[in-house]
């Protein structure tokens, strides 16, 4: 073991311990989406495991762990992004992106591990994945707290804020890994230990700060469900009924550019209140809710007129054929043409 190993080892080990503690604490959170909670817990468990491998590799020279240690970060982006996406995506549509994102990540990892020759560009592939997920997270954050319809009302702003902090965290990881990759490319990794030590210090401070914040989030009001049932539940049902009556009376859903903001203005309620009402009473987001009215209108036209499917689509408020067919298939389980033939 090298003389300066003990200067490097304690920092990654401390990072691993903090990450493991946070992973366990996160499982006690009730943010509104159990899938998000599990994904965030897995994220910090992965960061803990990766830090442990770094400590063993650079502290004790366990080079047999190089492949696993290099491959593990490929899962950071998917876990972070999908954790926040779980608050926004409809439940029935969430499995597809999970399979897609993890499928790509594990596919890349398998290629690297099973490759006969070392793939030296793998570090840059990971950096590229970080950049892609930074873009995805930024786009999701830009949609605002109102888009996070599965988060509890009292924590939705916190979730949005933590998404922004997640972007900062992923940026720090990207910068650190890129600098270390350049050191290996230019200097054979001579400065890797010092760089890891320097990068561990702010990362440890961030984890310590998170540990101090988590107890207050865990100790959030435990009677949230009762409050929803007694007060907000009735309000949500009344607001959903008001939205239904407005859409039936005005047929606003036939306008392709109808937005949740415009619908909320017509109802004289905050966007978030409308999103929560639809989600709590119908288990769907506002877009799906409006599309259901469009689907019913399209079904009536298919049954009662001889208009082409393209005209029915246009007259029902849809702009693209793909979206119309996808929604129709989701609601009725068949294509518009098959639905017409079976009328």
N, C-alpha and C positions, 0 to 999 in steps of 0.2 A: 504494500500500500504506500502511496506516495506521501511525502511529509506534509503536504498541505491539504491532504484529503479531509482531515477533521475540520478545516476551515470551510470546506464546501459542503460536506455531508449534513451538518446540522440544519442548514437552511432548507434544503429540499425535504428533509425529514419533517421539519416543523411545518412546512407547507402541506405535506401529506397528512399530518395529524389534524391540522385545521380543516383541510378539505374534507376529510372523513367525518369530522364532527359536524360540519355544516350539512353534509349529505344526510346524516341521521336526523338533524333538526328539521330540515326541509320537509321530511316525510310527515311531520306533525302539522304542517301548514294546511289551512283550508282557504284557498284562494278562489274557489269556484270550479276549478277543473282538476280532477284527480290525475288525469294524464299529464298535465303540465307539471304537477308536483313530482310525479315519478320521474319525468324527464330531467327536471332540474336536479333532483337527488342523484340521478345517474351521472349527470354532468360533473357535479362536484366529486363524486366517487371516482370518475375517470381522471379528473385533475389530480386527485389525491394519489391514485395509482401511478399516474405518469410522473409525478414528483418523486415518488418512492423509487421508481425505476431510474430516474435521473441521478438520484443520490447513490444508488447501488452501482450504477455504471461509472460515474465520474468520481465517486468516493472510494469504491472498492475495486474498480477496474473490472467489473463483471460484464465483459464485452458480449457474452452470450445473450444478453438482454437487449442488444442494440436494435434488432428487427422489431421486437414488440414495442420498445420505447419510441422508436421512430414512427411506428404505424398508429399508435394510440391517438395522437392528436388529430387524425383524420376524422374522428368522431365528434370532436368538440363543436364544430360548426353545426352539424345536424341536430345535436342535442340542444344547443342553445336556441337555435331558430325554431325548431319544432315545439320546444317548451312554451315559447311565447305565441306561436301560431295556434296552439291548442286553445287559447282564449278567444281566437277569432274565427277559426274555421268551423263550419257545421260538423257535428259529430259524425254524421254518415259519410262525410267527405274526408275525414282526417286520416283514415287508414292508408289511402292512396299515396299522399305525400310522404308518410312514414316509410312505406315500402320503397318509394322512389329514392328518397334521400339516404336512407340507411343501405339500400341495395347498392347504390353507387359507391358509398364509402367503403363498405365491406368488400365490394368487387375490387376496388383499387388496392385495399390492404392485402387481399388474396393474391393479386398479381405480384405485389412486392415480396411477400413472404415466400411464395412458391417459385419465384424467379431464380434461375440457376446463377445468374450474374447479378451483382449489386446494381440497383437502379439509383444512380447518383442524383437524378433529377427529382427524386421523390420529395425531398424537402421543399422544392419549388412547387410541386403539385399541392402540397399541404398549404403553402402560402397562398396559392391561387384559390384554394377552397375557402380559406379565411376571407379573402377579398369578396368572393361570391356571396358568402353568408353575411358579410358586413352590408353589402348592397341590399340583400333580402330583408335583413333586420331594419335597415334604415327606411326602406319602403313601407314596412309594416308599422314602424313607429310613426311615420309621417301621417298615417291614416287617423291617428289620434286615439284617445281613450275610448271614445264611443264605438270604435270598431271592435273592441275587446268585449264582446257581448257575453262571453261565458265567465268573465271575472265578476266576483261579488261587487255590488255597487260601492261598498265602503272601502274597497282596496283597489279599484280599477285604476285610479290615478297613481297609486304606488307601483302597480304592475307596469304602467307606461313609463314611469320614471326608472324602474329597474331595467326595462328594456334598453333605455338610453345608456345606463351604466353597463349593461351587457355589451353594448357596442364598444364602449370605451375599453372594457376588459379584453374583448377579442382583438381590438386594435393594439393593445399592449402586447398580447401574445404574438400577434403577427409581427410587430416590430422586433421583439426579442428573438423569435425564431429566425427571422430574416437576417439579423445581425450575426447570430451564431452560425447560420448557414454560410454567410460570406466569410466568416473566420475559418471555417473548415475548407472552403474553396481556395482561399488565398494563403492561409497560414497553417493549414493542416490541423486546425482546432487547438492551437497552442493557447489561445486566450479563452477557450470555452468555459473553463472552471470559473475564471474571474467574472465573465459575462453572466454566467448562471447565478453566481452569488449576488451580483448587482441587481439582476432582474428579480431575484427572490425577495429582496427587501420590500419594494413597493407592493409586490403581490401579497406578501404576508400582512402588511398593513391593511390592505383592502379586505383580506379574509378576516382579520381581527375586527375591523369595523362592521363587517357583515354579521359576525357572531354576536356583537353587541346589539344589533338591530333586530335580529331574528326573534328573540324572546318577546319583544313587544308585538310582533306580528302574530306569533303563536298565541299570545294572550289576548287577541282581539275578541270582541264580544262573542260568547259561545251561544247566545240565544238568537243568532242571526236568522236561523230557520224559523223560529217562532215569530219573530218580528215580521218576516215576509208573509207568513200565513195570516197573521192577525191584521196587519195594516197594509203593507205594500201589496200583498197578494190580491186583495180586493181592488186596490187602485189599479194594479196591472190588468186585471180582467176588465175593468171599466174602460181603461185606455185602449185596450185591444179591441173592444166592442166599438168604441168611438172611431177607431181607425178603419174597422171593417165597414161601418156605416158610411163613412166619408168616401171610401174607395168604391163602394157599391153605388152611391148616389152620383158621384162625379165622374166615375170611370177614369180617374187619374192614372191608373195602371196602364192605360193604353198609350201613354206618352213615354217614348223610349228613354228620354233623358230625366225621368222622375228619379229624384235622389232622396235619401233618408232625411237630409236637411230640409228639403222642400216640403216633404210630407209632415215633418215635425212642426214646421212653421204653420202649415194649414191647420194643424191640430192645436196650435198654441201651447206646445209643451217642449221641454228640452230634448235634444236628440237622444241623449243618454237614457232619459226616461222612456222614450218610445222603444229604443233598442232592448232595454231590460224587460219591458212589458211583453213584447213579442217573443223574446227568448224564453221568459218564464212561463208564459201561457201556451205557446205553440211549439216550443223546443226547436226554433229555427231563427235565423237572422232576418232582418227587414227585407233584404233582397229576395230571399227565398219566399218570404211572405207575399211580397208584391207579385212575384212570378207565379205564385199559386193562383192569383186572380187572373193573370194573363193566360195561364193554362186552361182555366175553366172557360174563358172567353174563346180561346182557340178551339177547344173541344166542341163548344156550341156551334161555331162556324163550320167545323168539319162535319158535324152531324146534320146541320140544317141548310148548308149551301153547297154549291158545286165549285166554289172558288178554289183555285190552285193552292197547294200547300204554301208556296212562296207568298201568295197574297194573304193567306190566313196568318202567316208569320208576321208580315208587315202590319196587318190590321190588329194584331194582338199586343203590339208594343215591343217586339223584338227587333234588334238591328242586325244580328248575324244568324245565319242558318245553323251554325254549329251550336250556338248557345240555345237556340230554340229546340233543336233535336235532342240535345243533351238533357234539357229540363223536361221535355215531353216524355222522354224515355224514363227519367227518374220518377216522374209523377204517375204515369200511366203504364209503365212497363212495356211499351211498344212504340213503334214509330208512328208519326201522324197518319201516314198512308194506311198502315195496318189498322189503326184505330178507326179510320173512316170506313174501311171495308167491313169491319165487324160491327158497325152501328146497327 
